[in-house]
């Protein structure tokens, strides 16, 4: 499986950062921001290949917060294969993922299926409206979740439940809230910058 993706090549042995847009976004949504947050990194930003009324997504849904679970499984497998291939080709010593909304959901789903692909993941306004199977491979993984307490799309109790599930798998989870809704606010940007700081200092090989 391949995806249309934006790609910025970093220095040899540089960290690798994957970015995933929200519904209606494109591969450009976070690509340049990622390069600014982690100068010199490899950045790969795949475009969602599902159209929902013309809005790009990474998997299908049948309603707000109601996922087509068979499609999610198929597209998670496809995305995991694409990410594994990119990681192997670039040989990066440290790999992170950044996703917003639908992009956070596909990133989380990939990590639940194959936790060895991404070492650190920033999930902005994720929504996992189901109980995932246990995944001990997430132990030791670094996870940042940012969310709005009044988010009508990603209800706060489900955000809390996801954070609790990740902690139960042994992941190290930081949860950052703002008082708004589904929009990205400055406190989230600050949290993401701090979370990705280790990539800026990762040694090249």
N, C-alpha and C positions, 0 to 999 in steps of 0.2 A: 504494500500500500504506500502511495506517496501523496503528498499534499502540496498545494501551492503554498509557498512560505517565503517570507522575507528572511534574508540571511546577511549578517555582518560577520566577517571573519576577524577573529582576534589574533593575538600573538600566539606562536607555537606554545602549547602547554597551558594556555590561558583557561580560566573557568568557562563554563558553558551555561547560558541562561536561556530557558525556553519561556516564551510568553504566549498567553492565550486570551483572545478578546472576548468581550461580552456579546450577547445577542444583538445583532445589527451592526457589530463592529467589523473590522477587517484586521488583517495581519499587521497593519500599520498602527493600531491603537496604542500599543505599548512598546513597539519595537525601538523607536528612537529614545524613549524614556529609559528603557533598559540599558541602552548603550551609555546614556548619561550617568545612570546610577552605578554602573560597573564599567568604567572606561577600560578598553582593551580586551573585554570579554568577547567570546563568540556569542552571538545572539541569533536564535532561530525562533521564528514566529509563524507557526502554521495557521492557515486560514480554515475556518470551519467549512465543511463541504455539504452541509444541510441547509436548505432554504426554507424558511418559515414565512410565507408571504413576502418573499424578497429579502428577509433579514437572515443573515448568515448565523448558523449555530453549528455545534459539534455533534449533536445527536438530536433525535426527534422527541417530541413530547405530544401528548394528546390534549393537554390543557395546562393552565398555569400551575406549576408545581406537580404535574402528573407526567411522569416519564414513561416513554416506550422502553421498557426494560430490556427487551430483546435487541432493540436497536442500540441502546446504550452499551450492551455487552459487546456487540459486533464492532461498534466504533471505538470502544475502549481498547479492544484487541488491536485494531488497526493503528490507532494512535500510539499505543505502546510499542508496536513494531517500528513505526517511524522514528520515535524518540530513541529507542535502543540503537537503531542504525546510525542516527546522527551522533549519539554519544560515542559509539565505537569508532566512527570515522574520524572524529575530532580528538579523541583520546584525552579529554579534559579530566583533570584530577578532582574537580569539584563541580557538581551540576546542581542547578537550582531551577525552579519553575515558579512563574508568577501568572496567576489567572484571576480574572474578574467575572463574577456572575456565572454565566454558562461556561466560560473558560476555566473558572475555579472548579466547577463541577467535573469537567472532563479531566482536569489535572488530578483532582482527588480520586476519581474513579480509576485512573491509571495507577496511582500509587497504591490503591487498595488491591489491584490485580497483580502489580509487579513493582513492589516497593524498592527494588534495587536500581531503578532508573534515575530517580531524582533524590539527591541528598537533603535538600532543603526546599520547602515549598511555601509560598505566600498565597493564601487563599483569600481573596477579597470578595466578601458577600457570597459565600458558597451556600448551596441548598442541596442537602442530601436527605430527601424525604423518605428514606427507607433505612432499615437496620442492616448495615453491611455485615458480611461474614467476618469472623476474627482474622486478623492478619498480623501474626507475630513478627513478620519481616519489617514492620514499621518501627520496631524498637530502636530508639536512639535517633530517629529522624527528627529534624528540626522543622517545626510547622508554625507559621504565623497565620492567624485568622483575624481579619478585620471585618467589622459589621456595624450596621446602624440599629440602634435599639427600636426605632420605629419603622424599620424596613418592611413594607407591605408584601414584598416578593419573597424575602428570606426571613421568616419570623424568628425573633430572638430565641425562643425555646428550642427551635431546631438547630440554631447555631450552637447553643450551649450543648445540645445533645451530641453534635458532631465533635466538639472539642473534648467532651467526656469520653467518647468512643476512642478517639485518637490517643488520649492519655492512657486508656485501658490497654491499648496495644503496646504501650511503652514509648510512644513518641513524646518529644518535649514540645509542648504547645504553649504559645503566647497568644492571648485573646485580647484584642484592642477594640474598644467600642467608641462610637460617636453617637450623639443624640439625635441624628437625622434618620434618613431613610436609605434608599438604595444607591444614592450618589456617593462618589468617592470624595472624601474631605481631606483637608491638609494633614490632620493628625494621622490618617492612614498612610499618606505619602511619606511622612516622617518615620513612621514605624517600619514601612517597607525599606526605606533607605538604610535604617539601622540594621534590619534583618539581613540585608544583602551585603553589608559591610565586609564580612569575612571573604567574600569573593574578590573584593578589591585588593585584599592583602594576600590572596592565595599565591604561592610561588609558581612561577612558570618552570617547565621542565626543559 
